[in-house]
Each structure stands twice: as structure tokens, then as C-alpha cells.
Amino acid sequence: MTGHGHGHRHAKWRPHTHDSADRVDHALETSRRGMRALGWSFAALSVTAVAQLALVLVTGSVALLGDTVHNFADALTAVPLGIAFLLGRRAATRRYTYGLGRAEDLAGVVVVLAVAASAAVAGYESVRRLLDPQPVAHPWVVAVAGVIGFAGNELVARYRIRIGREIGSAALVADGLHARTDGFTSLAVVAGAAGVAFGFPAADPIVGLGITVAILFVLRDAAKEVFRRLLDAVDPASVELAERTARGVGGVLGTRDLRMRWIGHHLRAELAVTVAADLTVEAAHALAHEVEHRLLHTIPRLTAVVIHTEPATGADRAHETVAHHR
């Protein structure tokens, strides 16, 4: 088996390198950018939510309350993600040989639970207000608060999505898309305020229920993404591209047993390649190294590959012998 643990970073302003220290520097830099994105977005959403809360106290709008609670929950999701980014910076140890990058997946579970809690609060308050109607004062103030919520969420969404895509953080991108959806629920608050202004007071709790339903849809998508990551799901297109790239290397006769998984922001892969039976160990090592090189430069976010070389003849007998002794 030929295993390459070399770090691999390629940037326009730096020469190509296999230095493992360079990979560590790159991981630290992506974590720093993620932390900055979380810090700024936490501040923006906190200011948005506090401003909306002040207007909730003035107006008594349950739709606005639901939106405010959700914005507070969104701001707080930065905390588990930030902790996960910090843990992901730690070097691998004899106990955690892959490092602590999977902490980001656990943070995703916390995010899902926070979204579920915000849906429960918004739904409860809306139903309570339908059963026990209360007047909504100053509907134009409610409308202004809805616009504030939309603007704050959209700014955060654009920032999180851009940084998340640049550093390869699925959790940060998902959180950004979540914020964008929340922006549109804030616009729904404006619709509720319009209904109240035109003499339909039930519009406020009805919109609150609508926001609850919208949050549940976000919850479904977020939970699906998080649990896929927990179960090591990857994009099938990346698997196909990796197999095609490996087969395209001169001297590779076939591929098998490709496995890929996410560790934090980065992908790792394992792959067996079939080579001519008469290759020397040195030649097989060089060929495996070339396959690794091609994969690292072709597959986005792939940072580590283990290549197993096996001869075109006799490999099946060796596999059968190993299986027999298990």
C-alpha cells in the first residue's frame, strides 16, 4: 500500500508544495475566515433581533415576535459553529488521528435543534393569539420591523454563503441559505401588518403560523443536510470525477473501492488502482503519487488521499486469502 499524507495547497501567488505545514496553515486560515464570518454575522443578527424585540414590545405583534425569536436563534447558531471551527484547528493526536474536524457536524445538530425550538415558540404563540385575540398597535411599525429583519438576514446570508463557499464549509453555506429564507419570512411580517392596517386583525397570528411553516421547511432541509454529513454522504459527481481522473493517469489499468468522506471543511479519499503486475515497488509508488497529485488538483476541497496499488493479476487471490483469515 502506498499512502501519501502530504499536504497539498495550490494558489496563484505561491509555488506548488507538498509541505504538510502548508496544509496546516491553510486549515488555520480557512478557520479564521469562518470565525470572522460568524462574528460579523452574529453581530448583525443580534442588532436586528434586538431592534425587532423593541418594536414587539411597542406593537404586541405575534408575527413579529415569531420572526424576532427566529432571528435570535439564528444569531446563536454562530456559537456552536464557532466552537467547531476552533476545535477543527487542533492537530491530530494518537487518540483523534483525523483531528477534530467532525465537531462541525455536531455543531450542525445543535443548529437543527435551535431551528426546531424557534419553530415551536413561533407556532405556540401564534395558536395562543388565534384563540385569545389581542390588538396589534401601530401596524406601520410592524411593517418597518419586518423590513429591518429582511435587510439584516439578507446581508448575513450573502456574507455567510460567500465565505462558506470559499473555505469549503457546508455548515456555513447552509446557515447562510437559512438566513436568506428567514429574510423572506420577515417580509411576511409586513404582509401581516398590512392585513391589520386594513381591518383584518387575524392576519397577524395567521402570518405567524405561516412563518412557523416556513421555519419547518428550513428545518427539514437543514436536518437532511446535517444527517447526510453525519453518515459520510458526498456528492456522487465528485466520486465519478475522482474515478475518471484516476483512470486517466497513464499506467492505471483500473480503479476500485473508492471511498470519500468529509472531515470538517475538507474531503479525504481512499482508492485502489490496478497496475501492471511487473511494475517495481518504486514504479508503483511513483504511479500512486501521480494519481494522488491529479486527484488533489481536480477534486474541490480534497486534501488527503490514500492510494492502494494492486497488480492486474493475482490481486483477487490475495483478497480471498485475507478474507479467509478474518
ABEGO torsion letter per residue (X at the ends): XBBBABBBBBBAABBBBABAAAAAAAAAAAAAAAAAAAAAAAAAAAAAAAAAAAAAAAAGBAAAAAAAAAAAAAAAAAAAAAAAAAAAABBBBAABAAEAAAAAAAAAAAAAAAAAAAAAAAAAAAAAAAABBBBBBGAAAAAAAAAAAAAAAAAAAAAAAAAAAAAGBAAAAAAAAAAAAAAAAAAAAAAAAAAAAAGBAAAAAAAAAAAAAAAAAAAAAAAAAAAAAAAGBBBAAAAAAAAAAAAABBGBABBBGBBBBBBEABBBBBBBBBBBAABBAAAAAAAAAAAAAAAAAABBGBABBBBBBBBABGAAAAAAAAAAAX
